[in-house]
Amino acid sequence: MVLVLYSYRQLASDYIAILYQDYFQHRFQAKLSLANHATMLIDVLLIA
């Protein structure tokens, strides 16, 4: 009984960890792409 409860808790914490990781990764990628667009824009302005 305790083992089952523990495994459920472990599963839940793993799932939450994966969700958090996914969320932060997407946010980070979004910021990264925004930064890339900004640098591209600056490069274009410098060339022009």
Wavefront OBJ file of the C-alpha trace (Angstrom):
o trace
v 0.000 0.000 0.000
v 2.734 2.439 0.977
v 4.767 1.405 -2.051
v 1.837 2.109 -4.395
v 1.299 5.502 -2.785
v 4.996 6.291 -3.106
v 5.122 5.275 -6.761
v 2.079 7.448 -7.509
v 3.768 10.380 -5.803
v 6.965 9.713 -7.742
v 5.025 9.566 -11.000
v 3.225 12.824 -10.193
v 6.465 14.626 -9.315
v 8.116 13.344 -12.494
v 5.153 14.538 -14.560
v 5.215 17.963 -12.911
v 8.970 18.186 -13.480
v 8.490 17.357 -17.169
v 5.736 19.959 -17.491
v 7.858 22.628 -15.827
v 10.839 21.731 -18.005
v 8.702 21.907 -21.130
v 7.211 25.265 -20.097
v 10.564 26.860 -19.318
v 12.162 25.420 -22.433
v 9.425 26.922 -24.603
v 9.738 30.277 -22.865
v 13.502 30.180 -23.285
v 13.194 29.284 -26.966
v 10.717 32.110 -27.472
v 13.113 34.593 -25.862
v 15.963 33.183 -27.911
v 14.063 33.547 -31.192
v 13.044 37.077 -30.196
v 16.707 37.902 -29.542
v 17.677 36.388 -32.898
v 15.070 38.503 -34.678
v 16.324 41.603 -32.883
v 19.940 40.933 -33.889
v 18.879 40.252 -37.481
v 16.982 43.529 -37.515
v 20.023 45.372 -36.137
v 22.241 43.699 -38.767
v 19.859 44.802 -41.521
v 19.819 48.348 -40.161
v 23.630 48.406 -39.961
v 23.937 47.123 -43.528
v 21.380 49.654 -44.771
l 1 2 3 4 5 6 7 8 9 10 11 12 13 14 15 16 17 18 19 20 21 22 23 24 25 26 27 28 29 30 31 32 33 34 35 36 37 38 39 40 41 42 43 44 45 46 47 48
